[in-house]
Amino acid sequence: MTPLKLDDFDYALPSDLIAQHPAAERASSRLLCVTGDALHDGRFSGLPRLIERGDLLVFNDTRVIKARLLGRKDTGGRVEALIERVLDAREALAQVRSSHAPRPGTRLAFGGAIEAEVVARHDDLYRLRFFGDAPLAALLERHGAVPLPPYIARPPAAEDERRYQTVYARSPGAAAAPTAGLHFDEPLLAALSAAGVESAFLTLHVGAGTFQPVRSQDLSQHRMHAERYEIPAQTAAAVAAARERGKRVIAVGTTSVRALEASAARHGEVVAGAAETDLFITPGYAFRVVDRLLTNFHLPKSTLLILVSAFAGLERVRAAYRHAIRERYRFFSYGDAMLVDRMPR
């Protein structure tokens, strides 16, 4: 069998299908259900009819921080920082964009309200030290901007502070939203509970590296950005209980997949605890935990599309995406969703 290359995960997407704004109501998004080779068009609000009583939905409760900062270097040049990870009350790792890469010791001023210094460079990220009396988290909340993805061609608006965040977000730390969860609202969560669907939560802080391109045709040469995750004891127990009663584990988003599968890869089963994962899931990966996946439609040649193709089968995903384009589904972070079963082992 010829090894898969990056180009195998490419597709042509009309630019007008890239959602620039969220749907009017969260659960009014469209939902493409992929069962075997069959494709069914529906609405996200109909999800309770597609999940059996006793199945377990696993959500990522990370909360997006206002991670984008605009300012100038001490030399006068413009600079943009996207906080990848808050390290402590004063320091963070960040992507930094400017006309010339800043050197250690360079001072940065953001909006006249925040000052920082470049401490060091770590591969594609910079370690920044922030000054002032307030802790960094408070500075970002006060002066930062919502870190919308690069394919949303507009500045952040007031609606994004609410809509680029899940209704169950609890743990601050993400530089990007776990977008499959954006479709859930409180009435839908209540309807799922009333239908006997179980729920559990984990935390994986999505990094801005989720938008970094895969640069090598040889997938084995790509190195994933590391992300922090934590699985509570009650979630590990809920997964084990679902398995015991013969029910399915349904991951809400690729981030939930990565956390669950990373834990199982380390321990043989999902166990409670915190760790980092740079797990790159590609076709041929043996899934240990997740049976179904709720996910948005992802960028061509992205690690997220590669993960979904590993889970559902490349040809099934290609067929689903062709259908979604033909039926004019909305794509990417603010777009529509897909519910897909795992390929049989």
Contacts in CASP RR format, 6 or more apart in sequence:
PFRMAT RR
TARGET T0000
AUTHOR 0000-0000-0000
METHOD contacts of the structure
MODEL  1
MTPLKLDDFDYALPSDLIAQHPAAERASSRLLCVTGDALHDGRFSGLPRL
IERGDLLVFNDTRVIKARLLGRKDTGGRVEALIERVLDAREALAQVRSSH
APRPGTRLAFGGAIEAEVVARHDDLYRLRFFGDAPLAALLERHGAVPLPP
YIARPPAAEDERRYQTVYARSPGAAAAPTAGLHFDEPLLAALSAAGVESA
FLTLHVGAGTFQPVRSQDLSQHRMHAERYEIPAQTAAAVAAARERGKRVI
AVGTTSVRALEASAARHGEVVAGAAETDLFITPGYAFRVVDRLLTNFHLP
KSTLLILVSAFAGLERVRAAYRHAIRERYRFFSYGDAMLVDRMPR
3 218 0 8 1.000
3 219 0 8 1.000
4 219 0 8 1.000
4 282 0 8 1.000
4 283 0 8 1.000
4 314 0 8 1.000
5 217 0 8 1.000
5 218 0 8 1.000
5 219 0 8 1.000
6 214 0 8 1.000
6 216 0 8 1.000
6 217 0 8 1.000
6 218 0 8 1.000
6 219 0 8 1.000
6 301 0 8 1.000
7 217 0 8 1.000
7 301 0 8 1.000
8 314 0 8 1.000
9 300 0 8 1.000
9 301 0 8 1.000
9 302 0 8 1.000
9 305 0 8 1.000
9 306 0 8 1.000
9 309 0 8 1.000
9 314 0 8 1.000
10 300 0 8 1.000
10 301 0 8 1.000
11 300 0 8 1.000
11 318 0 8 1.000
11 321 0 8 1.000
11 322 0 8 1.000
11 325 0 8 1.000
13 300 0 8 1.000
13 325 0 8 1.000
13 331 0 8 1.000
14 325 0 8 1.000
17 325 0 8 1.000
17 328 0 8 1.000
17 329 0 8 1.000
17 330 0 8 1.000
17 331 0 8 1.000
18 151 0 8 1.000
18 152 0 8 1.000
18 330 0 8 1.000
18 331 0 8 1.000
18 332 0 8 1.000
19 330 0 8 1.000
19 331 0 8 1.000
19 332 0 8 1.000
19 333 0 8 1.000
19 334 0 8 1.000
19 335 0 8 1.000
19 336 0 8 1.000
20 152 0 8 1.000
20 153 0 8 1.000
20 154 0 8 1.000
20 334 0 8 1.000
21 159 0 8 1.000
21 334 0 8 1.000
22 159 0 8 1.000
22 163 0 8 1.000
22 164 0 8 1.000
22 182 0 8 1.000
22 334 0 8 1.000
22 335 0 8 1.000
23 29 0 8 1.000
23 330 0 8 1.000
23 334 0 8 1.000
23 335 0 8 1.000
25 185 0 8 1.000
26 44 0 8 1.000
26 163 0 8 1.000
26 167 0 8 1.000
26 182 0 8 1.000
26 183 0 8 1.000
26 184 0 8 1.000
26 185 0 8 1.000
26 188 0 8 1.000
27 43 0 8 1.000
27 44 0 8 1.000
27 45 0 8 1.000
27 46 0 8 1.000
27 47 0 8 1.000
27 183 0 8 1.000
27 184 0 8 1.000
27 185 0 8 1.000
27 187 0 8 1.000
27 188 0 8 1.000
28 43 0 8 1.000
28 44 0 8 1.000
28 45 0 8 1.000
29 43 0 8 1.000
29 44 0 8 1.000
29 183 0 8 1.000
29 330 0 8 1.000
29 335 0 8 1.000
29 336 0 8 1.000
29 337 0 8 1.000
30 41 0 8 1.000
30 42 0 8 1.000
30 43 0 8 1.000
30 44 0 8 1.000
30 329 0 8 1.000
30 330 0 8 1.000
30 336 0 8 1.000
30 337 0 8 1.000
31 41 0 8 1.000
31 42 0 8 1.000
31 43 0 8 1.000
31 44 0 8 1.000
31 46 0 8 1.000
31 47 0 8 1.000
31 50 0 8 1.000
31 183 0 8 1.000
31 336 0 8 1.000
31 337 0 8 1.000
31 338 0 8 1.000
31 339 0 8 1.000
32 39 0 8 1.000
32 40 0 8 1.000
32 41 0 8 1.000
32 42 0 8 1.000
32 320 0 8 1.000
32 323 0 8 1.000
32 324 0 8 1.000
32 329 0 8 1.000
32 336 0 8 1.000
32 337 0 8 1.000
32 338 0 8 1.000
32 339 0 8 1.000
33 39 0 8 1.000
33 40 0 8 1.000
33 41 0 8 1.000
33 42 0 8 1.000
33 50 0 8 1.000
33 338 0 8 1.000
33 339 0 8 1.000
33 340 0 8 1.000
34 312 0 8 1.000
34 316 0 8 1.000
34 320 0 8 1.000
34 338 0 8 1.000
34 339 0 8 1.000
34 340 0 8 1.000
34 341 0 8 1.000
35 341 0 8 1.000
36 316 0 8 1.000
36 341 0 8 1.000
37 316 0 8 1.000
37 319 0 8 1.000
39 319 0 8 1.000
39 320 0 8 1.000
39 323 0 8 1.000
41 327 0 8 1.000
44 183 0 8 1.000
44 188 0 8 1.000
44 336 0 8 1.000
44 337 0 8 1.000
45 188 0 8 1.000
47 188 0 8 1.000
47 192 0 8 1.000
47 294 0 8 1.000
47 339 0 8 1.000
48 188 0 8 1.000
48 191 0 8 1.000
48 192 0 8 1.000
48 194 0 8 1.000
48 195 0 8 1.000
48 197 0 8 1.000
50 339 0 8 1.000
51 57 0 8 1.000
51 192 0 8 1.000
51 195 0 8 1.000
51 197 0 8 1.000
51 250 0 8 1.000
52 197 0 8 1.000
52 247 0 8 1.000
52 248 0 8 1.000
53 195 0 8 1.000
53 196 0 8 1.000
53 197 0 8 1.000
54 196 0 8 1.000
54 197 0 8 1.000
54 198 0 8 1.000
54 242 0 8 1.000
54 245 0 8 1.000
54 247 0 8 1.000
55 197 0 8 1.000
55 198 0 8 1.000
55 242 0 8 1.000
55 247 0 8 1.000
55 248 0 8 1.000
55 249 0 8 1.000
55 250 0 8 1.000
55 292 0 8 1.000
56 197 0 8 1.000
56 198 0 8 1.000
56 199 0 8 1.000
56 200 0 8 1.000
56 238 0 8 1.000
56 239 0 8 1.000
56 241 0 8 1.000
56 242 0 8 1.000
56 247 0 8 1.000
56 248 0 8 1.000
56 249 0 8 1.000
56 250 0 8 1.000
57 192 0 8 1.000
57 197 0 8 1.000
57 198 0 8 1.000
57 199 0 8 1.000
57 200 0 8 1.000
57 250 0 8 1.000
57 252 0 8 1.000
57 294 0 8 1.000
58 199 0 8 1.000
58 200 0 8 1.000
58 201 0 8 1.000
58 202 0 8 1.000
58 235 0 8 1.000
58 238 0 8 1.000
58 239 0 8 1.000
58 249 0 8 1.000
58 250 0 8 1.000
58 251 0 8 1.000
58 252 0 8 1.000
58 256 0 8 1.000
58 260 0 8 1.000
59 166 0 8 1.000
59 168 0 8 1.000
59 181 0 8 1.000
59 184 0 8 1.000
59 199 0 8 1.000
59 200 0 8 1.000
59 201 0 8 1.000
59 202 0 8 1.000
59 252 0 8 1.000
59 256 0 8 1.000
60 166 0 8 1.000
60 178 0 8 1.000
60 181 0 8 1.000
60 201 0 8 1.000
60 202 0 8 1.000
60 203 0 8 1.000
60 204 0 8 1.000
60 206 0 8 1.000
60 252 0 8 1.000
60 253 0 8 1.000
60 255 0 8 1.000
60 256 0 8 1.000
60 259 0 8 1.000
61 166 0 8 1.000
61 168 0 8 1.000
61 169 0 8 1.000
61 170 0 8 1.000
61 171 0 8 1.000
61 201 0 8 1.000
61 202 0 8 1.000
61 203 0 8 1.000
62 169 0 8 1.000
62 171 0 8 1.000
62 172 0 8 1.000
62 173 0 8 1.000
62 174 0 8 1.000
62 178 0 8 1.000
62 203 0 8 1.000
62 204 0 8 1.000
62 205 0 8 1.000
62 206 0 8 1.000
62 255 0 8 1.000
63 165 0 8 1.000
63 169 0 8 1.000
63 170 0 8 1.000
63 171 0 8 1.000
63 172 0 8 1.000
63 173 0 8 1.000
63 174 0 8 1.000
64 146 0 8 1.000
64 147 0 8 1.000
64 164 0 8 1.000
64 165 0 8 1.000
64 169 0 8 1.000
64 173 0 8 1.000
64 174 0 8 1.000
64 175 0 8 1.000
64 176 0 8 1.000
64 177 0 8 1.000
64 206 0 8 1.000
65 83 0 8 1.000
65 86 0 8 1.000
65 137 0 8 1.000
65 140 0 8 1.000
65 141 0 8 1.000
65 147 0 8 1.000
65 172 0 8 1.000
65 173 0 8 1.000
65 174 0 8 1.000
65 175 0 8 1.000
66 140 0 8 1.000
66 141 0 8 1.000
66 143 0 8 1.000
66 144 0 8 1.000
66 145 0 8 1.000
66 146 0 8 1.000
66 147 0 8 1.000
67 82 0 8 1.000
67 83 0 8 1.000
67 84 0 8 1.000
67 140 0 8 1.000
67 144 0 8 1.000
67 147 0 8 1.000
67 175 0 8 1.000
67 208 0 8 1.000
68 80 0 8 1.000
68 81 0 8 1.000
68 82 0 8 1.000
68 83 0 8 1.000
68 144 0 8 1.000
68 145 0 8 1.000
68 146 0 8 1.000
68 147 0 8 1.000
68 148 0 8 1.000
68 156 0 8 1.000
69 80 0 8 1.000
69 81 0 8 1.000
69 82 0 8 1.000
69 83 0 8 1.000
69 110 0 8 1.000
69 111 0 8 1.000
69 114 0 8 1.000
69 140 0 8 1.000
69 143 0 8 1.000
69 144 0 8 1.000
69 145 0 8 1.000
70 78 0 8 1.000
70 79 0 8 1.000
70 80 0 8 1.000
70 110 0 8 1.000
70 111 0 8 1.000
70 145 0 8 1.000
71 78 0 8 1.000
71 79 0 8 1.000
71 80 0 8 1.000
71 108 0 8 1.000
71 109 0 8 1.000
71 110 0 8 1.000
71 111 0 8 1.000
71 112 0 8 1.000
72 78 0 8 1.000
72 79 0 8 1.000
72 108 0 8 1.000
72 109 0 8 1.000
73 79 0 8 1.000
73 98 0 8 1.000
73 102 0 8 1.000
73 106 0 8 1.000
73 107 0 8 1.000
73 108 0 8 1.000
74 106 0 8 1.000
74 107 0 8 1.000
74 108 0 8 1.000
74 109 0 8 1.000
75 106 0 8 1.000
77 98 0 8 1.000
77 99 0 8 1.000
78 98 0 8 1.000
78 99 0 8 1.000
79 96 0 8 1.000
79 97 0 8 1.000
79 98 0 8 1.000
79 102 0 8 1.000
79 108 0 8 1.000
80 96 0 8 1.000
80 97 0 8 1.000
80 98 0 8 1.000
81 94 0 8 1.000
81 95 0 8 1.000
81 96 0 8 1.000
81 97 0 8 1.000
81 108 0 8 1.000
81 110 0 8 1.000
81 116 0 8 1.000
81 126 0 8 1.000
81 128 0 8 1.000
82 94 0 8 1.000
82 95 0 8 1.000
82 96 0 8 1.000
82 97 0 8 1.000
82 147 0 8 1.000
82 175 0 8 1.000
82 208 0 8 1.000
83 92 0 8 1.000
83 93 0 8 1.000
83 94 0 8 1.000
83 140 0 8 1.000
83 147 0 8 1.000
83 175 0 8 1.000
84 92 0 8 1.000
84 93 0 8 1.000
84 94 0 8 1.000
84 95 0 8 1.000
84 125 0 8 1.000
84 175 0 8 1.000
84 207 0 8 1.000
84 208 0 8 1.000
84 209 0 8 1.000
85 92 0 8 1.000
85 93 0 8 1.000
85 173 0 8 1.000
85 175 0 8 1.000
85 205 0 8 1.000
85 207 0 8 1.000
85 228 0 8 1.000
86 92 0 8 1.000
86 136 0 8 1.000
86 137 0 8 1.000
86 140 0 8 1.000
86 173 0 8 1.000
87 93 0 8 1.000
87 127 0 8 1.000
88 136 0 8 1.000
89 135 0 8 1.000
89 136 0 8 1.000
89 137 0 8 1.000
90 129 0 8 1.000
90 130 0 8 1.000
90 135 0 8 1.000
90 136 0 8 1.000
91 119 0 8 1.000
91 127 0 8 1.000
91 128 0 8 1.000
91 129 0 8 1.000
91 130 0 8 1.000
91 136 0 8 1.000
92 127 0 8 1.000
92 128 0 8 1.000
92 130 0 8 1.000
92 136 0 8 1.000
93 122 0 8 1.000
93 125 0 8 1.000
93 126 0 8 1.000
93 127 0 8 1.000
93 128 0 8 1.000
94 125 0 8 1.000
94 126 0 8 1.000
94 128 0 8 1.000
95 124 0 8 1.000
95 125 0 8 1.000
95 126 0 8 1.000
95 208 0 8 1.000
95 209 0 8 1.000
96 102 0 8 1.000
96 108 0 8 1.000
96 118 0 8 1.000
96 126 0 8 1.000
96 128 0 8 1.000
101 121 0 8 1.000
102 108 0 8 1.000
102 118 0 8 1.000
102 126 0 8 1.000
103 118 0 8 1.000
104 118 0 8 1.000
104 119 0 8 1.000
104 120 0 8 1.000
104 121 0 8 1.000
105 117 0 8 1.000
105 118 0 8 1.000
105 119 0 8 1.000
106 117 0 8 1.000
106 118 0 8 1.000
107 115 0 8 1.000
107 116 0 8 1.000
107 117 0 8 1.000
107 118 0 8 1.000
108 115 0 8 1.000
108 116 0 8 1.000
108 117 0 8 1.000
108 118 0 8 1.000
108 128 0 8 1.000
109 115 0 8 1.000
110 116 0 8 1.000
110 143 0 8 1.000
110 144 0 8 1.000
111 143 0 8 1.000
113 139 0 8 1.000
113 142 0 8 1.000
113 143 0 8 1.000
114 130 0 8 1.000
114 139 0 8 1.000
114 143 0 8 1.000
115 130 0 8 1.000
115 131 0 8 1.000
115 132 0 8 1.000
116 128 0 8 1.000
116 129 0 8 1.000
116 130 0 8 1.000
116 131 0 8 1.000
117 128 0 8 1.000
117 129 0 8 1.000
117 131 0 8 1.000
118 126 0 8 1.000
118 127 0 8 1.000
118 128 0 8 1.000
119 126 0 8 1.000
119 127 0 8 1.000
119 128 0 8 1.000
119 129 0 8 1.000
120 126 0 8 1.000
120 127 0 8 1.000
121 127 0 8 1.000
124 212 0 8 1.000
130 136 0 8 1.000
130 139 0 8 1.000
132 139 0 8 1.000
134 142 0 8 1.000
137 172 0 8 1.000
145 155 0 8 1.000
145 156 0 8 1.000
146 156 0 8 1.000
146 160 0 8 1.000
146 161 0 8 1.000
146 164 0 8 1.000
147 175 0 8 1.000
147 176 0 8 1.000
147 208 0 8 1.000
148 154 0 8 1.000
148 156 0 8 1.000
148 160 0 8 1.000
148 164 0 8 1.000
148 333 0 8 1.000
149 176 0 8 1.000
149 211 0 8 1.000
149 332 0 8 1.000
149 333 0 8 1.000
150 211 0 8 1.000
151 299 0 8 1.000
151 332 0 8 1.000
151 333 0 8 1.000
152 333 0 8 1.000
152 334 0 8 1.000
156 164 0 8 1.000
163 182 0 8 1.000
163 334 0 8 1.000
164 177 0 8 1.000
164 182 0 8 1.000
164 333 0 8 1.000
164 334 0 8 1.000
165 177 0 8 1.000
165 182 0 8 1.000
166 177 0 8 1.000
166 178 0 8 1.000
166 181 0 8 1.000
166 182 0 8 1.000
166 184 0 8 1.000
167 184 0 8 1.000
167 185 0 8 1.000
167 186 0 8 1.000
167 189 0 8 1.000
168 184 0 8 1.000
168 189 0 8 1.000
168 201 0 8 1.000
170 201 0 8 1.000
170 203 0 8 1.000
171 203 0 8 1.000
171 205 0 8 1.000
171 230 0 8 1.000
173 205 0 8 1.000
174 205 0 8 1.000
174 206 0 8 1.000
174 207 0 8 1.000
175 205 0 8 1.000
175 206 0 8 1.000
175 207 0 8 1.000
175 208 0 8 1.000
175 209 0 8 1.000
176 206 0 8 1.000
176 207 0 8 1.000
176 208 0 8 1.000
176 209 0 8 1.000
176 210 0 8 1.000
176 211 0 8 1.000
176 333 0 8 1.000
177 206 0 8 1.000
177 333 0 8 1.000
178 204 0 8 1.000
178 206 0 8 1.000
178 252 0 8 1.000
178 253 0 8 1.000
178 255 0 8 1.000
178 256 0 8 1.000
179 253 0 8 1.000
179 296 0 8 1.000
179 332 0 8 1.000
179 333 0 8 1.000
179 334 0 8 1.000
179 335 0 8 1.000
180 252 0 8 1.000
180 253 0 8 1.000
180 254 0 8 1.000
180 294 0 8 1.000
180 295 0 8 1.000
180 296 0 8 1.000
180 337 0 8 1.000
181 252 0 8 1.000
181 253 0 8 1.000
181 294 0 8 1.000
182 333 0 8 1.000
182 334 0 8 1.000
183 337 0 8 1.000
184 252 0 8 1.000
189 199 0 8 1.000
192 199 0 8 1.000
193 199 0 8 1.000
198 238 0 8 1.000
198 242 0 8 1.000
198 247 0 8 1.000
200 234 0 8 1.000
200 235 0 8 1.000
200 238 0 8 1.000
200 239 0 8 1.000
201 232 0 8 1.000
201 235 0 8 1.000
202 229 0 8 1.000
202 230 0 8 1.000
202 231 0 8 1.000
202 232 0 8 1.000
202 235 0 8 1.000
202 256 0 8 1.000
202 259 0 8 1.000
202 260 0 8 1.000
203 228 0 8 1.000
203 229 0 8 1.000
203 230 0 8 1.000
203 259 0 8 1.000
204 227 0 8 1.000
204 228 0 8 1.000
204 229 0 8 1.000
204 230 0 8 1.000
204 255 0 8 1.000
204 256 0 8 1.000
204 258 0 8 1.000
204 259 0 8 1.000
204 277 0 8 1.000
205 227 0 8 1.000
205 228 0 8 1.000
205 229 0 8 1.000
206 227 0 8 1.000
206 255 0 8 1.000
207 225 0 8 1.000
207 227 0 8 1.000
209 225 0 8 1.000
210 225 0 8 1.000
210 303 0 8 1.000
210 304 0 8 1.000
211 299 0 8 1.000
212 225 0 8 1.000
213 301 0 8 1.000
213 302 0 8 1.000
214 222 0 8 1.000
214 301 0 8 1.000
214 302 0 8 1.000
214 303 0 8 1.000
214 306 0 8 1.000
215 222 0 8 1.000
216 222 0 8 1.000
219 280 0 8 1.000
219 282 0 8 1.000
219 306 0 8 1.000
222 280 0 8 1.000
222 303 0 8 1.000
223 278 0 8 1.000
223 280 0 8 1.000
224 278 0 8 1.000
224 279 0 8 1.000
224 280 0 8 1.000
224 303 0 8 1.000
225 278 0 8 1.000
226 276 0 8 1.000
226 277 0 8 1.000
226 278 0 8 1.000
227 255 0 8 1.000
227 258 0 8 1.000
227 276 0 8 1.000
227 277 0 8 1.000
227 278 0 8 1.000
228 274 0 8 1.000
228 275 0 8 1.000
228 276 0 8 1.000
229 258 0 8 1.000
229 259 0 8 1.000
229 262 0 8 1.000
229 263 0 8 1.000
229 274 0 8 1.000
229 275 0 8 1.000
229 276 0 8 1.000
229 277 0 8 1.000
230 273 0 8 1.000
230 274 0 8 1.000
230 275 0 8 1.000
231 259 0 8 1.000
231 260 0 8 1.000
231 263 0 8 1.000
231 270 0 8 1.000
231 271 0 8 1.000
231 272 0 8 1.000
231 273 0 8 1.000
231 274 0 8 1.000
232 272 0 8 1.000
232 273 0 8 1.000
233 272 0 8 1.000
235 270 0 8 1.000
235 272 0 8 1.000
236 263 0 8 1.000
236 270 0 8 1.000
236 271 0 8 1.000
236 272 0 8 1.000
239 249 0 8 1.000
239 260 0 8 1.000
239 270 0 8 1.000
239 289 0 8 1.000
240 269 0 8 1.000
240 270 0 8 1.000
242 248 0 8 1.000
242 249 0 8 1.000
243 249 0 8 1.000
248 291 0 8 1.000
248 292 0 8 1.000
249 260 0 8 1.000
249 289 0 8 1.000
249 290 0 8 1.000
249 291 0 8 1.000
249 292 0 8 1.000
250 290 0 8 1.000
250 291 0 8 1.000
250 292 0 8 1.000
250 293 0 8 1.000
250 294 0 8 1.000
251 257 0 8 1.000
251 260 0 8 1.000
251 290 0 8 1.000
251 292 0 8 1.000
251 293 0 8 1.000
251 294 0 8 1.000
252 294 0 8 1.000
253 293 0 8 1.000
253 294 0 8 1.000
253 295 0 8 1.000
253 296 0 8 1.000
254 293 0 8 1.000
254 295 0 8 1.000
254 298 0 8 1.000
254 304 0 8 1.000
254 307 0 8 1.000
254 308 0 8 1.000
256 290 0 8 1.000
257 281 0 8 1.000
257 290 0 8 1.000
257 293 0 8 1.000
257 307 0 8 1.000
257 311 0 8 1.000
258 277 0 8 1.000
258 279 0 8 1.000
258 281 0 8 1.000
258 307 0 8 1.000
259 277 0 8 1.000
260 270 0 8 1.000
260 289 0 8 1.000
260 290 0 8 1.000
261 279 0 8 1.000
261 281 0 8 1.000
261 285 0 8 1.000
261 287 0 8 1.000
261 288 0 8 1.000
261 289 0 8 1.000
261 290 0 8 1.000
262 275 0 8 1.000
262 277 0 8 1.000
262 279 0 8 1.000
263 269 0 8 1.000
263 270 0 8 1.000
263 271 0 8 1.000
263 273 0 8 1.000
263 275 0 8 1.000
263 289 0 8 1.000
264 270 0 8 1.000
264 288 0 8 1.000
264 289 0 8 1.000
265 279 0 8 1.000
265 288 0 8 1.000
266 275 0 8 1.000
268 288 0 8 1.000
269 288 0 8 1.000
270 289 0 8 1.000
280 303 0 8 1.000
280 306 0 8 1.000
281 306 0 8 1.000
281 307 0 8 1.000
281 310 0 8 1.000
281 311 0 8 1.000
282 306 0 8 1.000
282 307 0 8 1.000
282 310 0 8 1.000
283 306 0 8 1.000
283 309 0 8 1.000
283 310 0 8 1.000
283 313 0 8 1.000
283 314 0 8 1.000
284 310 0 8 1.000
285 310 0 8 1.000
286 345 0 8 1.000
287 311 0 8 1.000
287 342 0 8 1.000
290 311 0 8 1.000
290 342 0 8 1.000
291 341 0 8 1.000
291 342 0 8 1.000
292 339 0 8 1.000
292 340 0 8 1.000
292 341 0 8 1.000
292 342 0 8 1.000
293 308 0 8 1.000
293 311 0 8 1.000
293 312 0 8 1.000
293 339 0 8 1.000
293 340 0 8 1.000
293 342 0 8 1.000
294 337 0 8 1.000
294 338 0 8 1.000
294 339 0 8 1.000
295 304 0 8 1.000
295 308 0 8 1.000
295 337 0 8 1.000
295 338 0 8 1.000
295 340 0 8 1.000
296 331 0 8 1.000
296 332 0 8 1.000
296 333 0 8 1.000
296 335 0 8 1.000
296 336 0 8 1.000
296 337 0 8 1.000
296 338 0 8 1.000
297 321 0 8 1.000
297 324 0 8 1.000
297 329 0 8 1.000
297 331 0 8 1.000
297 332 0 8 1.000
297 335 0 8 1.000
297 336 0 8 1.000
297 337 0 8 1.000
297 338 0 8 1.000
298 304 0 8 1.000
298 305 0 8 1.000
298 308 0 8 1.000
298 332 0 8 1.000
299 305 0 8 1.000
299 332 0 8 1.000
305 317 0 8 1.000
308 317 0 8 1.000
308 338 0 8 1.000
308 340 0 8 1.000
309 317 0 8 1.000
311 340 0 8 1.000
311 342 0 8 1.000
311 343 0 8 1.000
312 320 0 8 1.000
312 340 0 8 1.000
312 341 0 8 1.000
312 342 0 8 1.000
312 343 0 8 1.000
313 343 0 8 1.000
316 340 0 8 1.000
316 343 0 8 1.000
317 340 0 8 1.000
320 338 0 8 1.000
320 340 0 8 1.000
324 331 0 8 1.000
324 336 0 8 1.000
324 338 0 8 1.000
329 335 0 8 1.000
329 336 0 8 1.000
330 336 0 8 1.000
END
